[in-house]
Structures are given as structure tokens and as C-alpha cells.
């Protein structure tokens, strides 16, 4: 999971997908076009009895902003905020943050950045789910190699299915080895053609 976040955040910063944003070349840490509807306008109306999960509260430096996060939870963004917390903590553990975790979290949850952050989190979820599905087919653990192939646009599902169907009756053969070989073969072909396939999901 950490590996997926690192790969996606790194690539997301360097090369945003043209399908998503043809005019925005910043990372999720940067600012984006303002949302047409401000999160702040909901602050006064939110239910004061709403409970803010401790893991979210731990990343709120200025507790006066609890109303803002409470309003976001009331609007149905609780799971996305929790996912952002997990991503923030995984980036922190990997030493990938250039600022305090609370600053990174608040920057991504900022009104001007929220729509872009939602797209990022949705793509991260799809990459993780696909990687886990492939690992299950191969009867192995999710690895950085699988995440890399998913991100590069390699047809991982096709090769995982084929690896299951092909007999592996010689020494040194196996489902996972065949999958790796097919992925590298396709990746080499893509590199030679200088193709930049789009990611699994729009982000």
C-alpha cells in the first residue's frame, strides 16, 4: 500500500495525466483551480455532535479547524479523509514528505485542492485494488513490481490470467515467473515505441 502511494504521488507530481487536467501541471501539494462550491460555506451548518476520528484530529494543528473537517465529514467525505490520513502517514514513514505531516494533510484537504485530491485518492484506490487482485491470481504478495506494471499501463490482468493457464512443468518455471517475463516483454515493447499509456483510472 505504501509502495502504491509513493509511486503514484511521485508520478502524479512529475507528469499529470492530460485526460485529467490539461491546464494543471502541479502536484497534489500545489494549488488547483478553485472549486465552484466552497467547503467553508457548510461549516456553520454542520452537526456539532459529529465525531472527528482521532487519526484525523491528530493531523489538525489548529483545532479551530475542527469545524471545517466536521463539515466535510457531514458532506460524506469521512472515508476520503481517513484515506488521506493513511496516505500521509505512509509518505511520512517512507521519508517522502518535505513538510510536516499535518501541513501536507491540511494542504491536500484545502478547499482549492480538494477536487484534485479526491481524484488522486480514487486513482490510488483503483491501483491498489488492481494490484491486490493480480497478486491473488498469482498467489503471491503484492509487490513493488506489480504496482509498477499497473502504473506503466502494462496489461497485468491478461498476463496474470495467461500465467495461470500455461502449464509450468519444467524446473524453474512458475506462474509468478511467467507473469514477470510477460510484463517485462510488454514493457520493453512500450519503451521502444516510446508509448506513455494512460493510468488505470482518471486522476
N, C-alpha and C positions, 0 to 999 in steps of 0.2 A: 504494500500500500504506500509506504514511504517512497519507494522507488518510482512508482507511477506519478506521485505528486512532484517529485524532483524533475523527472523527465518532462512532464507536461509544463510545469512552471518555467523551466529553462527554455523550452522551445517556444512557449507562449510569449516569453519576453523577446526572443530574438526574431521570430517570424510569425506574426499573427495570420490567421487564415483569411485570405481575401474574400471568402464566402461570408465571413462574419462581419468584417469591418474593413472596407476598402479605404476609409479615411482615417483609421485609427491605428497607429503603429506603436502604441505604448503598451507596457505590461500591465498586469492586474494591479501592480503597485502604483501605476500612474493614474492620472485623471482621464475621464472619458466624457463623452457628450452628456449633458445633464438630462436626467430622466424627466419626462413630461409631468410626472406626478411626484411630488416631494414626500419623502417618508416623514419629515418633520411635521407635516400638517396633521398627522394622525396621533401625535404624541399626547395632546391634551385630551383626546377622546379614548385613550386606551384604558383597559380594565386594570385598575391599580392592584387588584388581587392576583394578577398573573405572576407566576413564579419564574424567575430567571435562573436557569440551571447554573450550578456552581462553576462549571468549567467555562461558561461564557462570562460570568461575573468576574472570574479571576483575571480576565483579559480586559476588563473595563477599568482604566486608570481613574478617570473622573466619574465617580458614582452618580453625579448629576445626570449622566447619560443613560442611566438605567431606564429612564422613561422611553428613550428612543428605542432601545433594544426590546423593551416590553411591548412597544407598539409594533415592532417588526414581528415579534412572536405572535401577537394578536392577528396580524395580517397573514399568518401562515408560514412564516419563514424560520420556524424553530429548527427544523431538521437541517436547513441550509446553513444556519448559524453554527450548529453543532459540527457540521461537516467542515466549515471554515476553521473552527477551533482545532479539529483533528489535523487539518492540513497545516495550520500554523505551527502546531506543536511538532509535527513530523519534520517540517522545514527547520525548525529550531534545533531538533535533535541531530539533524544532518549537517548543521552548521551552515545552512544556506541563506539565513536571514542577515540582512545588512542593517537591521534596526531592531529595536526591542519587539518581542512578540506582540505585546499589546498595541504597539504602534502599527505593526503590519496588519493586525486584525482590524483595528479601527479604520485604517486606510481602505481596506477591501470592503468594509461594511459601510463606508461613507456613501451618502446618497448619490453623489455624482458617479461613483464607481460600481454601484450595486448591480445594475443590469449586466455589466461585463463580468462581474464576479459570479453571478448566477450561471451565466453561460459557461464560464470556466469550470465551476463545480459540476455542472451537468456533464461536461465532456470528461472530466476526471472520473465521474461515476461510471460512465459507459466504458471507458478504457479499463477500469478495474474489473468491472463485471465481465467484459470480454476476456481479459487475461485469466480470470478465475475459471471461466468456462473452458478455455483452452487447456489449462492446467489439469482440470478434472478429466477431460478427454484423454490426456496423455498420462494420467495417473501419476502426476508429479506435483511438486510445489510451484507456486507462482514465482517466476524468476525475473531478473532484470532483462534477460534475453527476450522473454515473451513480451514484456512491456515495450521493449524497443521495436520489436517487429510490428506490434499493434500500432505504435505511433508512426512508423515509417509507411504504413499502408499496405504491408505485406498481407496476402490472403491467408491469414493464420487459420481460419476455420476450415478452409479447403484442405490445407496441408495436415491439419490435425485429424480430420476425417480420413484422409488418404493414408496417413500413418497407421491408423487403426485397422484399415482394410488390407494393407500389404502384408504378406507373411514375412516374418523375421526369423528364419530358421537357421541362419549362419552365425558363427561366433562373432561377437562384437556388434551385431545388429540389434535394433530395438526400436520401439515406437518413438521415443524421445529423440534418439539419434537421427532417425529418418526425418522427423519434423524439423530439426535444426538444419539438416542438409538441404531440404526443400526451401526453407525460409531464406537461407543464405544464397541459394541459387537464384531465387527470385529477386532478392535484394541486390545482388551483383548485376543482374539484368537491368534493374531500375536505375542503378547508379551509372551504368554505361550509357543509358539513354537520357541521363540527366533529368529524370522524372521526379517531380515532387508531389506525390499523391496527397490527397486531402486526408484529414484525420478521420477517425471513426465517427465522430459526431461533430456537429457545428458547435463552435465555442466562441 
